[in-house]
Every structure is written in structure tokens, then in C-alpha cells.
Amino acid sequence: MPRATNAPASRKRRKRILKKAKGFRGSRSKLYRTAKDSVTKAQQWAYRDRKNRKRTFRRLWISRISAGAKINGMNYSRLMEGFSAAGIELDRKVLSDLAIHDEAAFAALVAKSKAALEEKAKQAA
């Protein structure tokens, strides 16, 4: 009896890998064996970098908020402490956008943060 290789499934599997490897250079996009390795490695990097992207954006937002806070005479950690004392629950993405595009609104938030910190200091004393 002849050996059955299930050619349609094999072709579909190889085609799927080569489709993912489209745009890779040289044999990485043409030959199945090298394409399979390249696609596997690319997927590992993609998984890792989805986590890294969240980290890098958070760092960017914090540095923008910090720069806006320094312009208004405060540092980042005191500003965030004041926000929690004042009950302001804006995330860092929104705060960084305000610090860049709407300085007046950000300055008003910093003033509220300062007032909340002063109130907190009075209650502690």
C-alpha cells in the first residue's frame, strides 16, 4: 500500500509559515526550513516586546509628567502624592497628554495637588 503523506495539510502548514515570513530577507522568506526558524524567533520577540512596549510608554509618560511638574515648581513623587490626597484619579497617559498639550489645565491640577498636600500636612501636625 502506498504511503499517505496528507499533502493538503502539509502544504497548508508550510504556506501558513511562509505567509508569516513575508517581508523577511533572502531565504528566510523563501525556504520553509529557514522561514520556520525565523518566524518562531520573531514570534518570541513579538511576545516579549508587547510587554516591553507597556514599560517604555509608562517611562515616557512619567518623564513628561515630571517635566511638567518641574515647570510648575514640584517634583513627580510629590505631585502624585498630592493627586492621591486630593482624590484625583487620572492615569499617567492622560496626565502626560495634559502636560504637553494643555499647560493651563495641568497647572490647575498641580495647584490642586499642592493644596491637598498642604491640607495633609496641617492634619498631620
Backbone as CSV, one residue per row, in Angstrom:
resi,resn,N_x,N_y,N_z,CA_x,CA_y,CA_z,C_x,C_y,C_z
1,MET,0.847,-1.187,0.000,0.000,0.000,0.000,0.893,1.251,0.000
2,PRO,0.594,2.246,-0.827,1.447,3.445,-0.875,1.337,4.265,0.406
3,ARG,2.419,4.985,0.658,2.482,5.807,1.861,1.653,7.071,1.670
4,ALA,0.792,7.378,2.638,-0.039,8.588,2.565,0.667,9.702,3.327
5,THR,0.862,10.826,2.675,1.582,11.934,3.317,0.676,13.075,3.735
6,ASN,-0.576,13.011,3.383,-1.533,14.079,3.683,-1.024,15.412,3.136
7,ALA,-0.796,15.440,1.846,-0.217,16.610,1.177,-1.005,17.898,1.386
8,PRO,-2.325,17.915,1.342,-3.027,19.186,1.520,-2.746,19.834,2.877
9,ALA,-2.702,19.037,3.953,-2.443,19.602,5.278,-1.005,20.106,5.379
10,SER,-0.067,19.326,4.799,1.344,19.743,4.835,1.539,21.038,4.064
11,ARG,0.914,21.126,2.894,1.037,22.341,2.081,0.449,23.540,2.820
12,LYS,-0.689,23.329,3.470,-1.332,24.417,4.209,-0.439,24.902,5.355
13,ARG,0.171,23.942,6.054,1.048,24.297,7.175,2.257,25.097,6.684
14,ARG,2.870,24.620,5.585,4.052,25.315,5.042,3.678,26.693,4.498
15,LYS,2.524,26.755,3.865,2.073,28.028,3.290,1.823,29.056,4.392
16,ARG,1.280,28.580,5.509,0.998,29.474,6.642,2.295,30.076,7.189
17,ILE,3.336,29.254,7.310,4.627,29.745,7.800,5.242,30.724,6.809
18,LEU,5.210,30.369,5.521,5.806,31.249,4.514,5.047,32.572,4.405
19,LYS,3.743,32.528,4.659,2.967,33.767,4.641,3.380,34.675,5.796
20,LYS,3.649,34.082,6.970,4.111,34.871,8.117,5.504,35.426,7.887
21,ALA,6.301,34.726,7.050,7.676,35.144,6.788,7.779,36.143,5.640
22,LYS,6.659,36.562,5.112,6.672,37.520,4.007,7.323,38.818,4.479
23,GLY,8.260,39.318,3.693,8.965,40.532,4.055,10.315,40.266,4.684
24,PHE,10.583,39.015,5.091,11.903,38.677,5.603,12.883,38.656,4.430
25,ARG,14.178,38.805,4.707,15.182,38.890,3.650,15.708,37.516,3.254
26,GLY,15.961,37.363,1.974,16.635,36.181,1.450,15.857,34.902,1.654
27,SER,16.597,33.839,2.018,15.981,32.524,2.150,15.012,32.456,3.316
28,ARG,15.076,33.417,4.219,14.164,33.422,5.364,12.703,33.562,4.930
29,SER,12.475,34.108,3.750,11.099,34.232,3.274,10.772,33.247,2.156
30,LYS,11.787,32.513,1.694,11.576,31.635,0.544,11.582,30.151,0.917
31,LEU,12.504,29.751,1.773,12.684,28.333,2.090,11.997,28.002,3.408
32,TYR,11.254,26.901,3.398,10.421,26.569,4.558,11.246,26.380,5.827
33,ARG,12.362,25.661,5.719,13.117,25.313,6.919,13.666,26.560,7.622
34,THR,14.244,27.469,6.873,14.775,28.689,7.495,13.645,29.637,7.884
35,ALA,12.579,29.652,7.102,11.439,30.519,7.415,10.795,30.109,8.727
36,LYS,10.716,28.797,8.963,10.101,28.290,10.194,10.875,28.786,11.418
37,ASP,12.213,28.716,11.348,13.038,29.198,12.468,12.874,30.697,12.660
38,SER,12.865,31.426,11.550,12.756,32.882,11.624,11.413,33.318,12.196
39,VAL,10.350,32.661,11.771,9.013,33.012,12.249,8.883,32.697,13.737
40,THR,9.434,31.544,14.162,9.376,31.173,15.575,10.085,32.215,16.430
41,LYS,11.274,32.623,15.987,12.043,33.617,16.739,11.317,34.972,16.733
42,ALA,10.761,35.331,15.593,10.041,36.606,15.508,8.843,36.623,16.442
43,GLN,8.161,35.497,16.569,7.012,35.440,17.471,7.449,35.538,18.929
44,GLN,8.610,34.973,19.267,9.135,35.118,20.629,9.428,36.574,20.930
45,TRP,10.060,37.265,19.995,10.360,38.675,20.203,9.093,39.514,20.293
46,ALA,8.102,39.168,19.477,6.850,39.925,19.490,6.164,39.787,20.843
47,TYR,6.165,38.585,21.403,5.557,38.359,22.724,6.291,39.175,23.784
48,ARG,7.623,39.107,23.761,8.425,39.843,24.739,8.211,41.352,24.610
49,ASP,8.188,41.833,23.381,8.132,43.271,23.174,6.744,43.863,23.379
50,ARG,5.706,43.034,23.385,4.398,43.557,23.776,4.433,43.960,25.239
51,LYS,5.191,43.235,26.053,5.358,43.605,27.466,6.259,44.836,27.587
52,ASN,7.344,44.851,26.814,8.293,45.971,26.883,7.664,47.284,26.444
53,ARG,6.749,47.225,25.471,6.115,48.445,24.986,5.338,49.133,26.106
54,LYS,4.670,48.354,26.935,3.934,48.921,28.062,4.883,49.624,29.023
55,ARG,6.060,48.985,29.264,7.057,49.586,30.152,7.592,50.892,29.605
56,THR,7.954,50.879,28.311,8.575,52.068,27.745,7.588,53.231,27.669
57,PHE,6.326,52.954,27.368,5.347,54.036,27.341,5.135,54.611,28.735
58,ARG,5.097,53.752,29.755,4.938,54.254,31.121,6.117,55.143,31.496
59,ARG,7.349,54.741,31.125,8.526,55.575,31.399,8.426,56.921,30.696
60,LEU,7.954,56.912,29.446,7.800,58.152,28.687,6.792,59.076,29.362
61,TRP,5.631,58.504,29.759,4.607,59.314,30.406,5.124,59.906,31.707
62,ILE,5.844,59.134,32.484,6.362,59.621,33.768,7.358,60.747,33.547
63,SER,8.222,60.615,32.533,9.197,61.683,32.285,8.501,62.962,31.815
64,ARG,7.427,62.840,31.041,6.688,64.031,30.602,5.975,64.701,31.772
65,ILE,5.372,63.902,32.635,4.689,64.455,33.810,5.713,65.131,34.717
66,SER,6.859,64.495,34.870,7.913,65.054,35.715,8.392,66.408,35.182
67,ALA,8.548,66.502,33.866,8.974,67.777,33.268,7.923,68.853,33.492
68,GLY,6.649,68.485,33.321,5.576,69.458,33.560,5.495,69.868,35.019
69,ALA,5.747,68.927,35.916,5.703,69.240,37.340,6.844,70.183,37.717
70,LYS,8.031,69.963,37.158,9.183,70.825,37.468,8.949,72.251,36.981
71,ILE,8.278,72.388,35.850,7.943,73.732,35.351,7.043,74.450,36.346
72,ASN,6.162,73.692,37.002,5.237,74.269,37.968,5.763,74.225,39.404
73,GLY,7.047,73.958,39.574,7.674,74.042,40.886,7.412,72.860,41.809
74,MET,7.320,71.677,41.256,7.082,70.481,42.059,7.862,69.325,41.456
75,ASN,8.075,68.279,42.251,8.669,67.094,41.639,7.601,66.025,41.452
76,TYR,7.958,64.976,40.714,6.976,63.964,40.299,6.348,63.252,41.487
77,SER,7.180,62.815,42.421,6.645,61.995,43.510,5.698,62.798,44.409
78,ARG,6.039,64.045,44.679,5.151,64.896,45.485,3.857,65.192,44.732
79,LEU,3.960,65.372,43.424,2.771,65.624,42.601,1.807,64.443,42.679
80,MET,2.342,63.230,42.524,1.490,62.041,42.560,0.914,61.818,43.957
81,GLU,1.687,62.137,44.986,1.174,62.050,46.359,0.033,63.036,46.558
82,GLY,0.183,64.231,46.008,-0.870,65.233,46.097,-2.128,64.818,45.350
83,PHE,-1.948,64.167,44.203,-3.108,63.682,43.461,-3.884,62.642,44.262
84,SER,-3.175,61.747,44.901,-3.880,60.730,45.688,-4.552,61.358,46.900
85,ALA,-3.923,62.378,47.498,-4.530,63.067,48.641,-5.767,63.866,48.217
86,ALA,-5.722,64.422,47.006,-6.844,65.211,46.510,-7.941,64.349,45.902
87,GLY,-7.663,63.075,45.706,-8.655,62.178,45.105,-8.746,62.308,43.597
88,ILE,-7.687,62.802,42.976,-7.646,62.930,41.515,-7.149,61.611,40.947
89,GLU,-7.982,60.950,40.150,-7.638,59.635,39.625,-7.484,59.669,38.112
90,LEU,-6.531,60.449,37.638,-6.209,60.459,36.211,-5.000,59.566,35.993
91,ASP,-5.031,58.775,34.920,-3.879,57.913,34.678,-2.730,58.705,34.051
92,ARG,-1.571,58.080,34.019,-0.356,58.773,33.582,-0.415,59.161,32.110
93,LYS,-1.108,58.376,31.306,-1.229,58.691,29.879,-1.956,60.019,29.695
94,VAL,-3.043,60.195,30.405,-3.831,61.430,30.293,-3.058,62.605,30.875
95,LEU,-2.401,62.376,32.015,-1.636,63.454,32.634,-0.497,63.928,31.731
96,SER,0.190,62.995,31.073,1.281,63.405,30.189,0.742,64.171,28.986
97,ASP,-0.418,63.766,28.499,-1.027,64.481,27.377,-1.398,65.903,27.796
98,LEU,-1.931,66.040,29.012,-2.252,67.377,29.510,-0.986,68.217,29.690
99,ALA,0.072,67.611,30.196,1.318,68.345,30.421,1.893,68.880,29.123
100,ILE,1.684,68.162,28.022,2.226,68.597,26.735,1.300,69.581,26.030
101,HIS,0.015,69.235,25.945,-0.898,69.993,25.078,-1.732,71.055,25.781
102,ASP,-1.923,70.938,27.079,-2.773,71.905,27.785,-2.120,72.287,29.111
103,GLU,-1.144,73.206,29.016,-0.363,73.578,30.201,-1.218,74.225,31.282
104,ALA,-2.238,74.969,30.883,-3.091,75.650,31.864,-3.862,74.636,32.713
105,ALA,-4.420,73.628,32.073,-5.152,72.600,32.815,-4.213,71.817,33.721
106,PHE,-3.004,71.530,33.233,-2.039,70.806,34.051,-1.603,71.655,35.243
107,ALA,-1.431,72.965,35.020,-1.060,73.860,36.119,-2.170,73.905,37.175
108,ALA,-3.429,73.871,36.737,-4.545,73.857,37.688,-4.534,72.573,38.515
109,LEU,-4.224,71.440,37.861,-4.128,70.171,38.593,-2.975,70.197,39.596
110,VAL,-1.856,70.809,39.203,-0.714,70.918,40.118,-1.092,71.778,41.320
111,ALA,-1.852,72.851,41.087,-2.293,73.703,42.192,-3.185,72.919,43.155
112,LYS,-4.082,72.096,42.625,-4.928,71.264,43.483,-4.092,70.274,44.277
113,SER,-3.069,69.731,43.635,-2.179,68.783,44.301,-1.429,69.473,45.450
114,LYS,-0.938,70.686,45.200,-0.237,71.434,46.251,-1.170,71.724,47.421
115,ALA,-2.395,72.144,47.114,-3.364,72.442,48.176,-3.678,71.196,48.998
116,ALA,-3.797,70.049,48.335,-4.090,68.798,49.049,-2.915,68.398,49.937
117,LEU,-1.689,68.640,49.475,-0.511,68.326,50.286,-0.431,69.225,51.515
118,GLU,-0.754,70.515,51.335,-0.751,71.432,52.475,-1.817,71.040,53.511
119,GLU,-2.970,70.640,53.021,-4.047,70.193,53.916,-3.631,68.927,54.664
120,LYS,-2.956,68.049,53.953,-2.483,66.806,54.579,-1.439,67.103,55.646
121,ALA,-0.575,68.083,55.388,0.454,68.460,56.374,-0.181,69.096,57.616
122,LYS,-1.231,69.896,57.413,-1.934,70.514,58.544,-2.596,69.462,59.438
123,GLN,-3.196,68.465,58.810,-3.857,67.406,59.582,-2.847,66.560,60.348
124,ALA,-1.656,66.379,59.782,-0.634,65.574,60.451,-0.045,66.321,61.645
125,ALA,-0.007,67.665,61.559,0.593,68.451,62.648,-0.365,68.738,63.782
